[in-house]
Amino acid sequence: MVRAEQIGDGVATNYGRESVTSGDLVKIRGHWRKVVRANVKTVSVETDYSWTEKAPRHEVQDHRGATVEEDD
């Protein structure tokens, strides 16, 4: 119930496994990154380097499906 209120008030996001999939773009810590893998608790994203980075789902600030162009 508390989580639903936070989402309703815009304090928290609700980007779950069912809405974020491989190839999508997510905004984490102010940067748009391409999703490599989406798990229940974490999202693995591409970096500017040769490795991927894991972030907890609660750090996802925004989400765009794979068909949306990145403009930020």
C-alpha distance (Angstrom), angle and dihedral (degrees) to the residues before:
residue distance angle dihedral
M1 . . .
V2 3.80 . .
R3 3.81 91.2 .
A4 3.82 91.4 50.1
E5 3.82 89.6 52.1
Q6 3.82 91.3 49.1
I7 3.81 90.8 50.8
G8 3.80 91.2 46.3
D9 3.81 91.3 50.4
G10 3.81 92.2 47.7
V11 3.81 92.7 -116.6
A12 3.83 92.8 116.6
T13 3.80 134.8 27.9
N14 3.77 128.1 -131.6
Y15 3.79 105.9 -148.0
G16 3.79 101.0 150.3
R17 3.77 134.2 175.6
E18 3.79 90.3 -90.3
S19 3.82 92.8 58.6
V20 3.84 102.8 36.6
T21 3.80 117.5 60.9
S22 3.78 139.2 163.2
G23 3.81 112.3 -65.8
D24 3.83 94.7 27.3
L25 3.79 122.6 118.1
V26 3.81 121.4 -119.1
K27 3.78 130.7 -175.6
I28 3.80 111.8 -131.4
R29 3.80 123.4 172.5
G30 3.80 89.6 -11.2
H31 3.83 96.5 -52.6
W32 3.79 129.4 104.4
R33 3.81 111.9 -129.3
K34 3.80 134.2 177.8
V35 3.82 114.5 -114.4
V36 3.80 114.7 -120.4
R37 3.80 96.7 175.4
A38 3.78 135.2 -0.1
N39 3.79 120.0 -153.1
V40 3.78 132.5 175.8
K41 3.82 94.7 -93.7
T42 3.81 104.9 16.6
V43 3.79 143.6 38.1
S44 3.81 121.0 -145.0
V45 3.79 113.6 -149.2
E46 3.79 138.7 -177.3
T47 3.79 117.5 -102.7
D48 3.79 132.9 -159.7
Y49 3.81 86.3 -100.3
S50 3.81 133.4 62.3
W51 3.81 95.6 -84.9
T52 3.77 138.7 66.0
E53 3.77 126.2 -118.7
K54 3.81 128.6 -141.8
A55 3.78 121.4 -140.8
P56 3.79 128.9 -177.8
R57 3.81 112.5 -108.9
H58 3.80 92.2 -116.7
E59 3.84 88.6 66.2
V60 3.83 92.6 62.6
Q61 3.81 103.7 109.6
D62 3.81 98.6 179.0
H63 3.79 140.2 -0.8
R64 3.79 136.5 -148.4
G65 3.79 125.4 -175.0
A66 3.79 118.6 -117.0
T67 3.82 91.8 -100.0
V68 3.85 94.4 60.0
E69 3.81 116.4 93.5
E70 3.81 119.1 -124.4
D71 3.81 111.8 -117.2
D72 3.82 104.0 164.6
